[in-house]
Amino acid sequence: MTTIFRTTVEELDERFLASIKAAFRDGAIEISVSEADETAYLLSNPTNRARLLQAVAEVEAGVNVVTPEQAMFQ
């Protein structure tokens, strides 16, 4: 069984360890820690990817861009 946990350093506590122990009751486990690539994570969902790439294209084309000044008056 493989499980990927996405968490923050602040959330690493005894409850987190207890959840790992509960999920993998028997045998040896391997733990690998790496810095999360948020961009890859956000683009991994096809629907989210399409929406984000559309938003980037709109910004590059100057379409649907809201400046902070405009946002204050909406």
Order of alpha helices (4+ residues) and beta strands (2+ residues): alpha-alpha-alpha-alpha
